Each structure stands twice: as C-alpha cells, then as structure tokens.
Amino acid sequence: MRSAARDSLKARALWFSARRVAEIFPETAPAPGPGEVRVRAVLSAVSHGTEMLVYRGEVPEELPLDLPTFAGDFSFPIKHGYASAGRVLDTGPGVENLSPGDPVFVHHPHQDVFTVPAGFPVRLPETLDPLRAVFFANMETALNVVHDTPARLGETVVVFGGGVVGLLVTRLLGMAGISPILVVEPRPERRLLALKMGADAAWGPEDDLKERVYGATGGRGADAAVEASGSGAALGAAVECVAFEGTVVAASWYGTRPVGLPLGEHFHRGRVKIKSSQVGMVAPELSVRWDRGRRSGAVISFLQDPRIPLDSLVSHRVPFGEAPGIYRMLDGGNGGAVQVVFDYGEV
C-alpha cells in the first residue's frame, strides 16, 4: 500500500560536526522509490558507550562505517546513532511487507524523518510502547552477550558495568537461571538498578572486589565475567575475578583507548579465556539454529516481557531539539543518566 504523500519532506538530523560538537542540521527525506519506505521517528535512544566514543573522537578515523544508515566518517562530520522507533509514513512501489502506519524499529541515526530500503525496518507489534521499542538495539546486544557467555545453570557470572547493556545482560542472565549474578558498578544509583534487574549483589570497584567474588563463590572465582562498562581497568579486574578455565566476555568497544591487562599471573596459569562479543554476528556456535531473524523475534518478545522493567532505565526523555546539550552533559560527567531518549513528538 502506498501513501499519497509523494514529495520530499524536510527533516532534521543530529550530526557530530567536530570532536565534542553535536549539532542539528536540516535534511531532506525523499519520497520512497521502488523497494523503499519513509519513516517518521517517534523516539530514539542514545547509545551512551558507542556514541560517546564517536562524539569524543576516540574512534580510528580510517575505520569503515558499519551501518549503511550512517553518513560522513569518523574524521568528522558524522551522522551517528542506531536506535530509532517510529511509524512508516509511506512506501514505494513493490513494498509488500510494510504499510503506512506500521510501527517499526530502525537502526538509524537520530533524525525525525528518513527514507530507507524496506528491508531495514523491523516491524513491531502494534501494542508495543515506543518507549520500550527504542531498547531494541541494546536488547539485541545484551542477548548476543548472553549467548556468548559460557555460563550454565547454577554458575556465577560477574557483570562489570551498570549501564543499559550491563543491566539488560544482568536481567537476561537471571531469566536464564544463572545465579548468583554479581554486578560491579561505581555509581550507587546504578547499583540499586542492578539489584532491581535481578543481581544478587552489586558492589563498587573499590570494594575488595577479588576477595568478595572469591568469597561469594567458595573460593573458586566466577565461572564467567562480562565486561560491559567500557573501562579497560574493569577488563583487567574481570580477568582476576574468574575461576580456573573461566571466561571473560568483552562486550565493550574501547575505540582508540589503550587497554592494559594483567596477563602475567592468574591469566596465564589460570588458563583464562577472553572472548569478544559483537552484535554484528550471532554466536558462531549457534549459527546453525540462529540467524538475525530469529534473534530479532526473540528481542521483540523480551521487549514485551513485563518481567523486564525497561521504563525504569529511562533517566532522561527530552525533545529532540535539546539533543546537542545532552551530549555535552554526558561528556561532562553523565548527569546521572542511564538511558537518554530523544522525543520527536507525536506521529
């Protein structure tokens, strides 16, 4: 079905025009051509880890863009962001899987109206609140991290980082029967959120961490650890906290920042494994049974699951026009933010 609105539409998009400079610029959303759809955003979510690396210029300038919806490059300017929930505005010829008015999630930068190939949007249930839908990308990442974490029923996992991904990993691990789950997070308010999300204990990084973990596991150490804080120091602490033959899952992207690890003692003699988790692929050992379509379906089911209190993670919901100031706030010390959401107004 095609809408009658066939002209180009004015739009606004957020760009990082230089290091630590975010600006909103005018854009044009062309009428959708064959196989394309035009989407009007309702809400979009900030990725506090990846986007802040880009904003601060802590990404290798020559690194290729990994989403076709991005524009520019990492040497600036760049249009970034990848968590937009909205509705289909109109469709081009040949589009059969989407219709005007359909609720969708798109891995697209912060922009109020945009045109993309019809294969890009993920069709959402009509009953799914957009405020929960904007967590699609982070939930997808969290599910991938859990799939990459070799923990079994009755085993212990330490999650480093109480940001959105770390909190979602904590909740999904708990739903999978992992216990105890221990969270390490410097901010007290996030430690409280971790307990709400199902952690059995939440500590600051300065709290005799290794002794606490070994004490909670009968002297064994954790079976696995997930580093989702973006801190190289946390990755090093994770190596020290896992048991003999334990695994550390590195879910963070560190950009150009150097990371030093303690590899001379426990890592070597303890046969500790460090494993990268990246959402661009499903876990290789699951790829016979899982593809992106199945993963998307699972993510949507989790977004609808009332056992996951996603609303409690939204600390800031602000009009899109205030977005540049939000990045300055986050860069200056976070301002108590957990999940920032940009609001584009009603569709």
Secondary structure, DSSP 8 states (H G I E B T S, - for coil): ---S--S-EEEEEEEEEETTEEEEEEEEE----TTEEEEEEEEEE--TTHHHHHHTT-S-TT---SSTT-EE-TTS-EE----EEEEEEEE-TT--S--TT-EEEE---SBSEEEEETTSSEE--TTS-HHHHTTHHHHHHHHHHHHHS---TT--EEEE--SHHHHHHHHHHHHTT---EEEE-S-HHHHHHHHHTT-SEEE-TTS-HHHHHHHHTTTS-EEEEEE-S--HHHHHHHHHHEEEEEEEEE----TT------TTTHHHHTT-EEEE--TTS--GGGTTT--HHHHHHHHHHHHT-TTS-GGGGEEEEEEGGGHHHHHHHHHTT-TT-SEEEEE----
